[in-house]
Amino acid sequence: MPHGMTATGLEPDRALALSSGPTWEGHSMGKRVRTGLTRVDILDRYIERFKQQLVRFQPFLSRKRATVSLEQFDEAAEDLISQVFGAASDEAEAYLYAKTGESALLPEEAQESGTHDVERESLQQRRQVLESCLADLELRRRVQSQRQSAREANGALRGTVEDYMSHDVRSIHRAATIKEAGRLLQKYRVGSLLVDDGSRYIGIVTDSDLSRKAVAKGLDPNTTTVMACMSKPVVSIEETEPLSEAVALMKKEGIRHLAVTADRTIIGVLSISDLLRAYEANS
């Protein structure tokens, strides 16, 4: 993964580029404009825009009459994602994948049942990308609020990794195909799978790995193994470490999933969504 967080990543100082608006220091992609808005104010605006976009998308999922065509909605959604995260961002690429690569990772039985299931899956993937963007922004907002509180009261994110980690360790063999990985991610409703060689964990494959590395590069999901798109080595953290250390490690490595260890044995996973719960509990 590139340095800096991905679709649901945690990189508070990452560029959020509005060509005619304020950007975060050090990463201006457009003309820098001083508006007097705080970072929290800017994030609040972004969050509201994505919430509105998800509301506009609901009719497509419920098969009700929408006020715009799907093509018009896609254009608006892609424009919003490009404005907030950047036109070349992982988020923009993931939305493009949701529109054009949806059938590649569908189970064979779904593909054989016709275009209806493919189109339905494409809609669900669009929704997932938008919800992922929203969750990313909400987490960034909590990070900024936490920083402000810390500056004001010298506070910190409370709790340890074991307080919020998931104890379910889902894995896949290195010889399995990326299509099988996509099926398991959907089955277990998780964002990552540890990759094993039969005796030890050698890497991790995430939903964004499948969209960015597999589909975007045109890999055949039926023959390509997870070895081709997994991330390695497995980045881990001890269960007794404070959550602040997990945040710092994710930021440093540019990842959104950490393997959790007890005496160097993997016992669970800590994800961005787990950190989001922690910030909510600390607020």
GUVEX-941125 format. One record per residue (C-alpha): x, y, z; residue in three letters. Coordinates in pm, whole numbers. Layout:
% residues N
+--------+--------+--------+-----+
!     px !     py !     pz !  aa !
+--------+--------+--------+-----+
!      X !      Y !      Z ! Ala !
...
+--------+--------+--------+-----+
% end
This chain:
% residues 283
+--------+--------+--------+-----+
!     px !     py !     pz !  aa !
+--------+--------+--------+-----+
!      0 !      0 !      0 ! Met !
!    119 !    356 !    -56 ! Pro !
!    235 !    562 !    234 ! His !
!    -69 !    726 !    391 ! Gly !
!   -411 !    578 !    457 ! Met !
!   -650 !    425 !    208 ! Thr !
!  -1034 !    431 !    166 ! Ala !
!  -1111 !    401 !    532 ! Thr !
!   -762 !    502 !    645 ! Gly !
!   -640 !    709 !    932 ! Leu !
!   -415 !    989 !    811 ! Glu !
!   -542 !   1313 !    962 ! Pro !
!   -289 !   1526 !    773 ! Asp !
!   -359 !   1372 !    434 ! Arg !
!   -463 !   1607 !    155 ! Ala !
!   -832 !   1668 !    113 ! Leu !
!   -826 !   1869 !   -204 ! Ala !
!  -1092 !   2116 !   -305 ! Leu !
!   -964 !   2311 !   -602 ! Ser !
!  -1124 !   2633 !   -485 ! Ser !
!  -1125 !   2574 !   -112 ! Gly !
!   -895 !   2510 !    184 ! Pro !
!   -659 !   2215 !    189 ! Thr !
!   -465 !   2059 !    470 ! Trp !
!   -123 !   2203 !    523 ! Glu !
!    162 !   2064 !    319 ! Gly !
!    -56 !   1891 !     59 ! His !
!   -228 !   2162 !   -143 ! Ser !
!   -348 !   2033 !   -480 ! Met !
!   -515 !   2363 !   -568 ! Gly !
!   -483 !   2725 !   -474 ! Lys !
!   -468 !   2757 !    -98 ! Arg !
!   -744 !   2980 !     31 ! Val !
!   -775 !   3101 !    389 ! Arg !
!  -1140 !   3083 !    492 ! Thr !
!  -1115 !   3089 !    870 ! Gly !
!  -1265 !   2740 !    888 ! Leu !
!  -1109 !   2485 !   1121 ! Thr !
!  -1025 !   2135 !   1005 ! Arg !
!  -1323 !   2007 !   1200 ! Val !
!  -1549 !   2256 !   1018 ! Asp !
!  -1420 !   2136 !    681 ! Ile !
!  -1465 !   1772 !    775 ! Leu !
!  -1819 !   1843 !    893 ! Asp !
!  -1901 !   1983 !    550 ! Arg !
!  -1751 !   1682 !    374 ! Tyr !
!  -1937 !   1443 !    602 ! Ile !
!  -2269 !   1614 !    534 ! Glu !
!  -2212 !   1600 !    158 ! Arg !
!  -2145 !   1227 !    166 ! Phe !
!  -2450 !   1168 !    384 ! Lys !
!  -2662 !   1356 !    132 ! Gln !
!  -2512 !   1152 !   -150 ! Gln !
!  -2604 !    828 !     26 ! Leu !
!  -2960 !    952 !     74 ! Val !
!  -2983 !   1026 !   -299 ! Arg !
!  -2855 !    676 !   -371 ! Phe !
!  -3121 !    495 !   -168 ! Gln !
!  -3388 !    494 !   -443 ! Pro !
!  -3156 !    296 !   -671 ! Phe !
!  -3121 !     25 !   -405 ! Leu !
!  -3491 !     16 !   -318 ! Ser !
!  -3593 !     26 !   -685 ! Arg !
!  -3791 !    343 !   -640 ! Lys !
!  -3801 !    634 !   -880 ! Arg !
!  -3490 !    848 !   -843 ! Ala !
!  -3471 !   1219 !   -917 ! Thr !
!  -3165 !   1165 !  -1139 ! Val !
!  -3037 !    887 !  -1362 ! Ser !
!  -2771 !    645 !  -1236 ! Leu !
!  -2524 !    798 !  -1481 ! Glu !
!  -2590 !   1144 !  -1337 ! Gln !
!  -2554 !   1009 !   -984 ! Phe !
!  -2223 !    843 !  -1071 ! Asp !
!  -2093 !   1166 !  -1219 ! Glu !
!  -2183 !   1358 !   -903 ! Ala !
!  -2040 !   1088 !   -675 ! Ala !
!  -1712 !   1068 !   -864 ! Glu !
!  -1684 !   1446 !   -863 ! Asp !
!  -1738 !   1454 !   -485 ! Leu !
!  -1482 !   1181 !   -421 ! Ile !
!  -1229 !   1355 !   -647 ! Ser !
!  -1283 !   1689 !   -473 ! Gln !
!  -1242 !   1545 !   -125 ! Val !
!   -986 !   1267 !   -170 ! Phe !
!   -827 !   1345 !   -506 ! Gly !
!   -890 !   1225 !   -862 ! Ala !
!   -610 !    966 !   -841 ! Ala !
!   -699 !    844 !   -492 ! Ser !
!   -774 !    488 !   -390 ! Asp !
!  -1129 !    597 !   -315 ! Glu !
!  -1182 !    724 !   -670 ! Ala !
!  -1032 !    405 !   -809 ! Glu !
!  -1255 !    192 !   -585 ! Ala !
!  -1567 !    371 !   -710 ! Tyr !
!  -1460 !    318 !  -1069 ! Leu !
!  -1410 !    -50 !   -989 ! Tyr !
!  -1759 !    -65 !   -838 ! Ala !
!  -1901 !     60 !  -1167 ! Lys !
!  -1695 !   -143 !  -1412 ! Thr !
!  -1537 !   -442 !  -1237 ! Gly !
!  -1825 !   -567 !  -1030 ! Glu !
!  -1867 !   -909 !  -1198 ! Ser !
!  -1504 !  -1017 !  -1161 ! Ala !
!  -1528 !  -1119 !   -795 ! Leu !
!  -1888 !  -1241 !   -792 ! Leu !
!  -1945 !  -1609 !   -719 ! Pro !
!  -2002 !  -1808 !  -1039 ! Glu !
!  -2360 !  -1887 !   -947 ! Glu !
!  -2437 !  -1515 !   -923 ! Ala !
!  -2283 !  -1447 !  -1263 ! Gln !
!  -2473 !  -1734 !  -1421 ! Glu !
!  -2807 !  -1602 !  -1294 ! Ser !
!  -2785 !  -1308 !  -1534 ! Gly !
!  -2718 !   -939 !  -1543 ! Thr !
!  -2969 !   -862 !  -1269 ! His !
!  -2745 !   -995 !   -992 ! Asp !
!  -2439 !   -828 !  -1145 ! Val !
!  -2614 !   -491 !  -1157 ! Glu !
!  -2741 !   -536 !   -802 ! Arg !
!  -2393 !   -620 !   -681 ! Glu !
!  -2259 !   -313 !   -860 ! Ser !
!  -2507 !    -94 !   -672 ! Leu !
!  -2409 !   -253 !   -341 ! Gln !
!  -2041 !   -192 !   -414 ! Gln !
!  -2109 !    172 !   -497 ! Arg !
!  -2284 !    207 !   -162 ! Arg !
!  -1994 !     38 !     18 ! Gln !
!  -1742 !    279 !   -134 ! Val !
!  -1949 !    581 !    -34 ! Leu !
!  -2001 !    444 !    318 ! Glu !
!  -1628 !    373 !    341 ! Ser !
!  -1552 !    734 !    244 ! Cys !
!  -1801 !    857 !    504 ! Leu !
!  -1653 !    635 !    776 ! Ala !
!  -1304 !    759 !    688 ! Asp !
!  -1412 !   1121 !    721 ! Leu !
!  -1598 !   1057 !   1046 ! Glu !
!  -1290 !    894 !   1192 ! Leu !
!  -1074 !   1185 !   1080 ! Arg !
!  -1314 !   1422 !   1246 ! Arg !
!  -1287 !   1231 !   1572 ! Arg !
!   -909 !   1235 !   1543 ! Val !
!   -916 !   1611 !   1500 ! Gln !
!  -1159 !   1655 !   1789 ! Ser !
!   -941 !   1430 !   2003 ! Gln !
!   -636 !   1637 !   1914 ! Arg !
!   -813 !   1955 !   2009 ! Gln !
!   -924 !   1801 !   2338 ! Ser !
!   -573 !   1673 !   2401 ! Ala !
!   -429 !   2019 !   2343 ! Arg !
!   -687 !   2170 !   2574 ! Glu !
!   -687 !   1907 !   2848 ! Ala !
!   -374 !   1705 !   2776 ! Asn !
!   -599 !   1402 !   2723 ! Gly !
!   -552 !   1094 !   2506 ! Ala !
!   -749 !    811 !   2346 ! Leu !
!   -824 !    576 !   2633 ! Arg !
!   -818 !    199 !   2623 ! Gly !
!   -598 !    -80 !   2497 ! Thr !
!   -600 !   -280 !   2177 ! Val !
!   -765 !   -580 !   2344 ! Glu !
!  -1060 !   -362 !   2447 ! Asp !
!  -1172 !   -306 !   2086 ! Tyr !
!  -1006 !   -575 !   1873 ! Met !
!  -1198 !   -847 !   1689 ! Ser !
!  -1118 !  -1195 !   1816 ! His !
!  -1228 !  -1361 !   1491 ! Asp !
!   -918 !  -1447 !   1290 ! Val !
!  -1028 !  -1513 !    932 ! Arg !
!   -765 !  -1654 !    699 ! Ser !
!   -714 !  -1790 !    349 ! Ile !
!   -447 !  -2018 !    202 ! His !
!   -189 !  -1857 !    -20 ! Arg !
!   -288 !  -2085 !   -312 ! Ala !
!   -650 !  -1965 !   -307 ! Ala !
!   -768 !  -1735 !   -586 ! Thr !
!   -855 !  -1371 !   -542 ! Ile !
!  -1210 !  -1463 !   -642 ! Lys !
!  -1229 !  -1693 !   -340 ! Glu !
!  -1089 !  -1413 !   -125 ! Ala !
!  -1364 !  -1181 !   -244 ! Gly !
!  -1625 !  -1446 !   -164 ! Arg !
!  -1491 !  -1496 !    190 ! Leu !
!  -1476 !  -1122 !    259 ! Leu !
!  -1844 !  -1098 !    169 ! Gln !
!  -1936 !  -1416 !    358 ! Lys !
!  -1771 !  -1312 !    683 ! Tyr !
!  -1844 !   -940 !    636 ! Arg !
!  -1487 !   -843 !    717 ! Val !
!  -1239 !   -611 !    552 ! Gly !
!   -934 !   -836 !    561 ! Ser !
!   -811 !  -1195 !    556 ! Leu !
!   -479 !  -1319 !    687 ! Leu !
!   -290 !  -1527 !    430 ! Val !
!   -128 !  -1850 !    551 ! Asp !
!    100 !  -2111 !    397 ! Asp !
!    -37 !  -2395 !    606 ! Gly !
!    182 !  -2334 !    907 ! Ser !
!    215 !  -1958 !    954 ! Arg !
!     70 !  -1625 !    845 ! Tyr !
!    269 !  -1470 !    563 ! Ile !
!     58 !  -1171 !    463 ! Gly !
!   -280 !  -1004 !    466 ! Ile !
!   -527 !   -930 !    186 ! Val !
!   -787 !   -656 !    224 ! Thr !
!  -1090 !   -542 !     31 ! Asp !
!   -893 !   -246 !   -101 ! Ser !
!   -613 !   -481 !   -214 ! Asp !
!   -864 !   -665 !   -430 ! Leu !
!   -998 !   -345 !   -585 ! Ser !
!   -669 !   -160 !   -626 ! Arg !
!   -426 !   -438 !   -707 ! Lys !
!   -640 !   -713 !   -856 ! Ala !
!   -923 !   -563 !  -1055 ! Val !
!   -753 !   -234 !  -1143 ! Ala !
!   -454 !   -423 !  -1287 ! Lys !
!   -672 !   -662 !  -1485 ! Gly !
!   -569 !   -980 !  -1301 ! Leu !
!   -780 !  -1287 !  -1376 ! Asp !
!   -972 !  -1356 !  -1052 ! Pro !
!  -1022 !  -1721 !  -1144 ! Asn !
!   -654 !  -1805 !  -1177 ! Thr !
!   -463 !  -1537 !   -985 ! Thr !
!   -377 !  -1633 !   -628 ! Thr !
!   -393 !  -1402 !   -329 ! Val !
!    -13 !  -1401 !   -326 ! Met !
!    -29 !  -1155 !   -616 ! Ala !
!   -212 !   -884 !   -427 ! Cys !
!   -157 !   -949 !    -57 ! Met !
!     42 !   -710 !    161 ! Ser !
!    343 !   -841 !    349 ! Lys !
!    479 !   -874 !    603 ! Pro !
!    192 !   -885 !    851 ! Val !
!    209 !   -572 !   1066 ! Val !
!    110 !   -655 !   1423 ! Ser !
!     65 !   -501 !   1765 ! Ile !
!     45 !   -657 !   2109 ! Glu !
!   -301 !   -671 !   2270 ! Glu !
!   -178 !   -482 !   2577 ! Thr !
!    -60 !   -178 !   2380 ! Glu !
!   -261 !    146 !   2415 ! Pro !
!   -489 !    242 !   2127 ! Leu !
!   -280 !    551 !   2066 ! Ser !
!      5 !    321 !   1963 ! Glu !
!   -223 !    142 !   1718 ! Ala !
!   -323 !    475 !   1564 ! Val !
!     41 !    578 !   1530 ! Ala !
!    137 !    243 !   1375 ! Leu !
!   -145 !    253 !   1119 ! Met !
!    -46 !    606 !   1028 ! Lys !
!    322 !    514 !    994 ! Lys !
!    261 !    202 !    781 ! Glu !
!    -24 !    344 !    573 ! Gly !
!   -261 !     58 !    656 ! Ile !
!   -603 !     11 !    812 ! Arg !
!   -580 !   -339 !    962 ! His !
!   -340 !   -465 !   1229 ! Leu !
!   -292 !   -822 !   1342 ! Ala !
!   -317 !   -841 !   1720 ! Val !
!    -76 !  -1064 !   1908 ! Thr !
!    -41 !  -1213 !   2254 ! Ala !
!    314 !  -1322 !   2324 ! Asp !
!    380 !  -1290 !   1948 ! Arg !
!     93 !  -1523 !   1854 ! Thr !
!   -183 !  -1371 !   1640 ! Ile !
!   -513 !  -1377 !   1829 ! Ile !
!   -723 !  -1117 !   1646 ! Gly !
!   -741 !   -812 !   1424 ! Val !
!   -781 !   -440 !   1492 ! Leu !
!   -932 !   -236 !   1210 ! Ser !
!  -1020 !    123 !   1138 ! Ile !
!  -1383 !     49 !   1223 ! Ser !
!  -1271 !    -74 !   1566 ! Asp !
!  -1087 !    253 !   1623 ! Leu !
!  -1399 !    441 !   1521 ! Leu !
!  -1590 !    260 !   1797 ! Arg !
!  -1316 !    356 !   2041 ! Ala !
!  -1340 !    724 !   1950 ! Tyr !
!  -1717 !    709 !   1990 ! Glu !
!  -1677 !    552 !   2334 ! Ala !
!  -1422 !    818 !   2433 ! Asn !
!  -1630 !   1111 !   2312 ! Ser !
+--------+--------+--------+-----+
% end
